[in-house]
Amino acid sequence: MSPSLAYVIEELKNHSFPEKASFFPKFFKAFPGGYGEGDLFLGVKVPHQRKVAKKVYRFIELDELSKLIQHPYHEVRLTGLLALVYRYEKTKSEANQKDLVDFYLSHLDYVNNWDLVDSSCHHILGHFYRKQDKSLFYELADSGHLWRQRIAMISSYFWIKKGEFADALALAEKLKNHSHDLMHKAVGWMLREIGNRDFEVELGFLKEHYQTMPRTALRYAIEKFPEELRQDFLKGNI
């Protein structure tokens, strides 16, 4: 018998901590007016969620996986997304990968906090679209929807790790002046990852754009720069 929603929830509850259930709503801004407003938490740490996801991903039916990803509890959604990532990574047929990509895209409304985005999109969308037309990511970047825009930016992490920077830089330029701090962090993080692989490419981008970038994005991007150069950027002395 394939694992059910009830089975996964019971497995997660076996690893729940009341103090985490109290802490997570603050950490993920689930209070009124926060970016995670209304989210619910069981109090399960990510390593335990990964353990449960690895236990079920081979056997769970997609309709049950869909229920996980749509669940009101944050950790249930993340466990479902992790299970989807593990299944995708074990899927070798491009046609079957496409089915899982379409499944992921049909559930974007539930990929609705930064950890859900960051744990899934580059593994699935980034991998699948590496050698394909990337107009999807520019559409997401133009959507005006925080989480879809973060998906567009963080999906580029897969291409960055392969030494392919053009689309990541284009998306960073498009999203660098976003109104939300979480996008500033995402843009800065991806620029830093580019710099980890090709310092001159990141440096060139920053020289062109740093004066118009939000401070948070700039700080993330230059975090690993030599201290003197980092201070020059912060003081506007470039």
VEXDOSE-207757 format. One line per field, with one value per residue (C-alpha): x, y, z; residue in one letter. Coordinates in Angstrom, 1 decimal. Layout:
REM VEXDOSE-207757
x <- X, ...
y <- Y, ...
z <- Z, ...
rest <- A, ...
END
This chain:
REM VEXDOSE-207757
x <- 0.0, 1.4, 1.9, -1.0, -1.4, -2.4, 0.7, 3.0, 1.4, 1.7, 5.3, 5.9, 4.1, 6.3, 9.2, 7.5, 8.7, 6.2, 8.9, 9.5, 5.8, 5.8, 9.0, 8.4, 5.4, 7.7, 10.7, 8.5, 6.6, 3.2, 1.7, -0.9, 0.8, 3.8, 4.8, 3.7, 0.5, -1.8, 0.6, 0.4, 3.3, 3.7, 7.2, 9.2, 12.9, 14.0, 16.3, 13.3, 11.2, 13.9, 13.9, 10.2, 10.3, 13.1, 11.0, 7.9, 9.0, 9.4, 6.0, 3.6, 0.9, 0.8, -2.7, -1.4, 1.7, -0.6, -2.5, 0.8, 1.9, -1.5, -1.7, -2.2, 0.7, 4.0, 6.1, 3.7, 4.0, 7.8, 7.9, 5.8, 8.0, 11.2, 9.6, 8.9, 12.5, 13.8, 11.5, 12.5, 16.2, 15.7, 13.7, 15.8, 13.2, 12.8, 9.1, 8.6, 10.6, 8.4, 5.3, 6.9, 7.8, 4.2, 3.0, 5.3, 4.1, 0.5, 1.2, 3.0, 0.3, 1.5, 5.2, 4.6, 7.5, 11.2, 12.3, 9.7, 11.0, 14.7, 14.4, 12.7, 12.8, 16.4, 16.4, 13.4, 12.8, 16.5, 17.6, 14.8, 15.1, 18.9, 19.1, 15.7, 14.0, 13.9, 11.0, 9.1, 11.4, 11.1, 7.3, 7.6, 9.9, 7.3, 4.4, 4.4, 4.1, 6.8, 7.2, 7.0, 9.6, 11.8, 11.3, 12.6, 15.7, 16.6, 16.0, 19.0, 21.2, 21.3, 22.7, 25.1, 26.5, 27.1, 29.0, 26.2, 25.5, 23.7, 20.1, 20.9, 22.5, 19.5, 17.0, 19.1, 19.0, 15.3, 14.6, 17.3, 15.1, 12.2, 10.3, 10.7, 13.7, 13.4, 14.0, 17.0, 18.5, 17.7, 19.4, 22.4, 22.8, 22.8, 25.3, 27.5, 27.2, 28.3, 31.3, 32.2, 32.8, 33.8, 34.7, 35.2, 31.7, 30.1, 32.5, 31.5, 27.8, 28.2, 30.3, 27.4, 24.6, 25.7, 24.7, 21.1, 20.9, 19.2, 21.7, 20.6, 21.2, 24.6, 25.7, 24.7, 26.5, 29.8, 29.8, 33.0, 34.8, 38.2, 37.4, 38.9, 37.0, 33.8, 34.1, 34.7, 31.4, 29.6, 31.0, 30.4, 34.1, 34.2
y <- 0.0, 3.4, 6.0, 8.2, 11.8, 10.5, 8.3, 11.1, 13.5, 10.8, 10.3, 14.0, 14.4, 11.7, 14.2, 17.4, 19.7, 22.0, 24.7, 24.7, 24.9, 28.1, 29.5, 28.8, 31.2, 34.1, 32.8, 32.4, 35.6, 33.8, 36.6, 39.1, 41.2, 38.9, 37.3, 33.9, 35.1, 32.3, 29.5, 26.6, 24.6, 21.2, 22.0, 19.5, 20.2, 20.0, 16.9, 15.0, 16.2, 15.0, 11.7, 11.2, 12.4, 9.9, 7.2, 7.8, 9.4, 6.2, 4.9, 7.8, 8.4, 11.8, 12.5, 11.9, 14.0, 16.8, 16.7, 17.0, 20.1, 21.7, 21.0, 24.0, 22.9, 24.2, 21.1, 18.9, 21.1, 21.1, 17.3, 16.9, 19.2, 17.4, 14.0, 15.5, 16.7, 13.2, 11.6, 14.0, 13.4, 9.7, 10.1, 9.6, 9.9, 13.4, 12.8, 11.6, 14.6, 16.9, 15.3, 16.1, 19.7, 20.2, 18.8, 21.3, 24.2, 23.3, 23.6, 27.0, 28.6, 26.3, 27.0, 30.0, 30.7, 31.1, 27.7, 26.0, 27.8, 27.4, 23.6, 22.8, 25.1, 24.9, 21.1, 20.7, 23.8, 24.8, 21.3, 20.7, 24.1, 24.3, 23.6, 24.9, 28.2, 30.1, 32.5, 30.8, 32.4, 35.9, 35.5, 34.5, 37.5, 39.8, 38.2, 40.7, 37.7, 37.5, 33.7, 33.2, 35.9, 34.2, 30.9, 32.7, 33.9, 30.9, 28.5, 30.1, 28.5, 25.3, 27.1, 29.1, 25.8, 24.7, 27.9, 29.4, 33.0, 34.9, 34.2, 34.6, 38.0, 39.0, 38.0, 39.7, 42.9, 42.6, 41.9, 43.8, 46.7, 44.6, 46.1, 43.1, 42.3, 38.6, 39.4, 41.6, 38.6, 36.2, 38.5, 39.1, 35.4, 34.4, 37.1, 35.9, 32.3, 33.7, 35.4, 32.1, 30.7, 33.7, 36.8, 39.0, 38.4, 39.3, 42.3, 43.6, 43.3, 45.1, 47.9, 48.7, 48.3, 48.6, 52.3, 51.5, 48.2, 47.9, 47.7, 44.2, 42.8, 44.5, 43.2, 39.7, 39.9, 41.2, 39.1, 37.2, 40.1, 41.2, 43.6, 46.6, 46.1, 45.3, 48.7, 50.5, 49.2, 50.0, 53.5, 54.1, 54.4, 52.1
z <- 0.0, -0.9, 1.8, 2.6, 3.8, 7.2, 7.4, 6.5, 9.1, 11.8, 10.9, 11.2, 14.5, 15.9, 15.4, 16.5, 19.2, 21.0, 21.4, 17.7, 17.0, 19.0, 17.5, 13.8, 13.3, 14.4, 12.3, 9.1, 9.7, 10.0, 12.1, 10.7, 8.1, 7.8, 4.5, 5.9, 7.5, 8.6, 8.1, 10.6, 12.2, 13.7, 15.1, 13.0, 12.1, 8.5, 9.0, 10.2, 7.3, 4.9, 6.7, 6.2, 2.6, 1.8, 3.4, 1.1, -2.1, -4.1, -3.4, -2.7, -5.4, -7.0, -5.7, -2.1, -2.8, -4.1, -0.8, 1.1, -0.9, -0.5, 3.3, 5.7, 7.8, 6.7, 7.4, 5.6, 2.5, 2.7, 3.2, 0.1, -1.9, -0.7, -1.7, -5.1, -5.4, -4.5, -7.0, -9.7, -9.1, -9.5, -12.7, -15.8, -18.6, -19.9, -20.5, -16.9, -15.6, -17.6, -15.9, -12.5, -13.7, -14.7, -11.4, -9.6, -11.7, -11.0, -7.3, -7.2, -5.1, -2.2, -2.6, -0.5, 1.8, 1.2, 2.5, 0.3, -2.7, -1.9, -1.1, -4.4, -7.4, -8.5, -8.1, -10.4, -12.6, -12.7, -13.7, -16.3, -18.1, -18.1, -21.8, -22.8, -23.4, -20.1, -20.9, -18.0, -15.5, -17.0, -16.8, -13.1, -12.5, -14.1, -12.2, -9.3, -7.0, -4.3, -4.2, -8.0, -8.4, -5.8, -7.7, -10.9, -9.1, -7.0, -10.0, -11.5, -8.8, -10.8, -13.8, -11.7, -10.3, -13.9, -14.7, -16.7, -15.6, -18.3, -17.3, -13.6, -14.2, -16.4, -13.7, -11.0, -13.0, -13.4, -9.8, -8.0, -7.1, -5.9, -2.9, -0.6, 1.5, 0.7, -2.9, -2.0, -0.2, -3.1, -5.7, -3.4, -2.7, -6.4, -7.2, -4.4, -5.8, -9.2, -7.6, -5.9, -9.4, -11.4, -9.3, -12.3, -13.6, -10.3, -9.9, -13.4, -12.6, -9.2, -10.7, -13.1, -10.6, -7.0, -6.6, -7.4, -5.5, -2.1, 0.7, 1.7, -1.8, -2.0, 1.5, 0.5, -2.8, -1.3, 1.8, 0.8, -0.8, 0.6, 3.4, 1.7, -1.5, 0.5, 2.4, -0.9, -2.2, 1.0, 1.0, -2.7, -3.5, -6.6
rest <- M, S, P, S, L, A, Y, V, I, E, E, L, K, N, H, S, F, P, E, K, A, S, F, F, P, K, F, F, K, A, F, P, G, G, Y, G, E, G, D, L, F, L, G, V, K, V, P, H, Q, R, K, V, A, K, K, V, Y, R, F, I, E, L, D, E, L, S, K, L, I, Q, H, P, Y, H, E, V, R, L, T, G, L, L, A, L, V, Y, R, Y, E, K, T, K, S, E, A, N, Q, K, D, L, V, D, F, Y, L, S, H, L, D, Y, V, N, N, W, D, L, V, D, S, S, C, H, H, I, L, G, H, F, Y, R, K, Q, D, K, S, L, F, Y, E, L, A, D, S, G, H, L, W, R, Q, R, I, A, M, I, S, S, Y, F, W, I, K, K, G, E, F, A, D, A, L, A, L, A, E, K, L, K, N, H, S, H, D, L, M, H, K, A, V, G, W, M, L, R, E, I, G, N, R, D, F, E, V, E, L, G, F, L, K, E, H, Y, Q, T, M, P, R, T, A, L, R, Y, A, I, E, K, F, P, E, E, L, R, Q, D, F, L, K, G, N, I
END
